[in-house]
Structures are given as C-alpha cells and as structure tokens.
Amino acid sequence: MSRFLTWLALMGFLAATCASAYIPLGPWNTVINTAISCAKALVIALFFMELRQAGTLLRIAAVAGLLWLALLFGISWSDFATRTISPAPWSVAR
C-alpha cells in the first residue's frame, strides 16, 4: 500500500509539473518547478530508497552526495557568474 501511495504522490507531482508548463507565471514557473522536483526527489529518497529505515552510515552517504552536488553547483555557478560576454572573433565588424 505504501508503494502505491508513493507512486500516486509522484504521479500527482508529475501532473503538477505538466500543468505548470501551461500556466504563464514568468520567473515563478522556474521556482515552482524546482520546488516540485525537490519534493519528488525527497519522496524517492525517503520511500523508494528507504532512507527512513536506513542505518546511520547510509544516511551520511546520502547527505554527503547532496553536499557534493551542492558544491559542484556552487562552483559551476561561480564560474558562470564571473564570465564576461565577448563576441566571437568571426562576428566582429572591421
């Protein structure tokens, strides 16, 4: 029964994601879709991966994976934020 409820919740999140694609909310679409995807990841981690009943070492490994992902996103964002936009050499008018 628990697996069916988990699947039902994931299908609800999928429907919410699809519905939000057709509602023009401007930049809030990205925020809403990111929140929905985080909720889906949390449901998968807690129920399908069974991290609720997992041992301490497995929970630490899952948190370490999330921290590593956050570090990689942070480094990528800092690289993206500090770049300057320069035109391609072949597109410069002489």
C-alpha positions in Angstrom: 0.0 0.0 0.0 2.9 2.4 0.8 4.4 1.9 -2.6 1.1 2.7 -4.3 0.7 5.9 -2.3 4.3 6.9 -3.2 3.6 6.2 -6.8 0.3 8.2 -6.6 2.2 11.1 -5.0 4.8 11.0 -7.8 2.1 11.0 -10.4 0.5 14.0 -8.7 3.8 15.8 -8.8 4.1 14.9 -12.5 0.7 16.3 -13.2 1.6 19.5 -11.3 4.8 19.8 -13.4 2.9 19.3 -16.6 0.2 21.8 -15.6 2.7 24.4 -14.6 4.2 24.3 -18.1 0.9 25.7 -19.4 0.4 28.4 -16.8 2.4 31.6 -17.7 3.8 32.8 -14.4 7.0 34.3 -15.7 10.0 33.6 -13.5 7.8 31.8 -10.9 7.5 28.8 -13.2 11.1 28.0 -12.6 10.7 28.4 -8.8 7.6 26.2 -8.8 9.1 23.5 -11.0 12.3 23.5 -8.9 10.2 23.1 -5.7 8.2 20.2 -7.3 11.4 18.5 -8.4 12.8 18.8 -4.9 9.7 17.3 -3.5 9.8 14.4 -6.0 13.5 13.7 -5.1 12.6 13.8 -1.4 9.7 11.3 -1.9 12.0 9.0 -3.9 14.8 9.2 -1.3 12.6 8.6 1.7 10.2 5.9 0.4 11.8 4.2 -2.7 15.3 4.3 -1.4 14.0 3.6 2.1 16.3 6.1 3.8 13.8 6.4 6.7 14.7 3.0 8.0 18.4 3.1 6.8 21.3 2.9 9.0 23.4 5.9 10.0 26.2 5.2 7.5 23.8 5.1 4.6 22.2 8.4 5.7 25.6 10.0 6.0 26.5 8.8 2.4 23.2 10.3 1.1 23.9 13.6 2.8 27.5 13.6 1.5 26.2 13.0 -2.0 23.9 16.0 -1.6 26.7 18.2 -0.3 28.9 17.2 -3.2 26.2 18.1 -5.6 25.7 21.4 -3.9 29.5 22.1 -4.1 29.5 21.3 -7.8 26.5 23.5 -8.5 28.2 26.3 -6.5 31.5 26.0 -8.3 29.6 26.0 -11.7 27.5 29.0 -10.7 30.6 31.0 -9.6 32.3 30.3 -12.9 29.1 31.3 -14.9 28.6 34.4 -12.8 32.1 35.8 -13.3 32.4 35.3 -17.0 32.1 38.3 -19.4 30.2 38.1 -22.6 32.5 38.6 -25.5 31.6 38.3 -29.2 33.0 35.5 -31.3 36.1 36.6 -33.3 34.5 36.0 -36.6 31.5 38.2 -35.8 33.4 41.4 -35.1 32.8 44.1 -37.8 36.0 45.6 -39.2 
